[in-house]
């Protein structure tokens, strides 16, 4: 099972991909947009996570948000 996790709160916005119960990749948005404690929706982090594991959004089984 492939799960895309998205965290969008006041201080930490990030994304991760979990494959078969193991974290394959996790990236905070602030590492990509270079803004400390970036509060934007983590679009760049989502795209980079999917790219790192070689998935497109259609191949994700579940999306979870926090």
Backbone torsions as a table, in degrees:
resi	resn	phi	psi	omega
1	UNK	NA	138.3	-179.7
2	UNK	-113.9	120.9	-176.8
3	UNK	-120.2	132.7	173.0
4	UNK	-100.8	119.9	178.3
5	UNK	-103.8	134.5	-178.9
6	UNK	-127.4	129.3	175.8
7	UNK	-118.6	120.8	178.4
8	UNK	-133.4	92.2	176.2
9	UNK	-128.9	-170.4	-172.2
10	UNK	-63.6	-39.5	-172.2
11	UNK	-107.1	-34.0	-176.0
12	UNK	-128.1	118.4	174.4
13	UNK	-116.0	127.2	-174.3
14	UNK	-156.8	174.3	176.3
15	UNK	-143.1	156.3	175.6
16	UNK	-149.2	160.8	173.5
17	UNK	-124.3	127.8	176.9
18	UNK	-112.8	125.3	179.8
19	UNK	-119.5	120.8	-179.2
20	UNK	50.5	43.6	174.7
21	UNK	84.1	1.0	-179.4
22	UNK	-119.8	135.7	177.9
23	UNK	-68.4	118.3	179.8
24	UNK	-89.0	-36.8	-179.9
25	UNK	-160.6	145.3	175.3
26	UNK	-145.4	131.4	-175.5
27	UNK	-139.7	126.7	173.4
28	UNK	-80.2	142.7	-178.9
29	UNK	-59.7	-34.3	-177.2
30	UNK	-62.8	-22.6	176.8
31	UNK	-72.5	-23.1	-177.3
32	UNK	-98.7	-35.9	-179.7
33	UNK	-97.5	-2.1	175.5
34	UNK	61.0	29.0	176.9
35	UNK	-116.3	114.9	-178.8
36	UNK	-58.5	132.2	-178.1
37	UNK	52.8	45.3	-179.4
38	UNK	-56.4	130.3	-177.4
39	UNK	-103.5	11.2	-179.1
40	UNK	-80.4	159.1	175.4
41	UNK	-62.6	134.3	-169.4
42	UNK	-77.5	57.3	-179.4
43	UNK	-61.1	-47.1	-179.4
44	UNK	-61.9	-41.4	-179.5
45	UNK	-66.0	-39.3	177.6
46	UNK	-62.5	-49.2	-179.7
47	UNK	-60.2	-43.5	-178.6
48	UNK	-67.6	-40.5	178.1
49	UNK	-60.5	-47.6	179.6
50	UNK	-63.2	-39.4	178.7
51	UNK	-63.7	-43.0	-178.1
52	UNK	-60.7	-34.9	-178.9
53	UNK	-99.0	0.7	176.3
54	UNK	73.0	35.2	179.4
55	UNK	-114.7	154.1	166.3
56	UNK	-107.9	164.3	-174.7
57	UNK	-59.8	-28.3	179.7
58	UNK	-69.2	-18.4	-178.5
59	UNK	-91.1	-4.7	179.8
60	UNK	-80.3	131.7	-179.1
61	UNK	-81.9	-38.0	-177.4
62	UNK	-140.1	150.8	171.9
63	UNK	-123.8	128.7	-177.8
64	UNK	-123.6	138.5	179.9
65	UNK	-122.5	152.2	177.7
66	UNK	-135.5	NA	NA
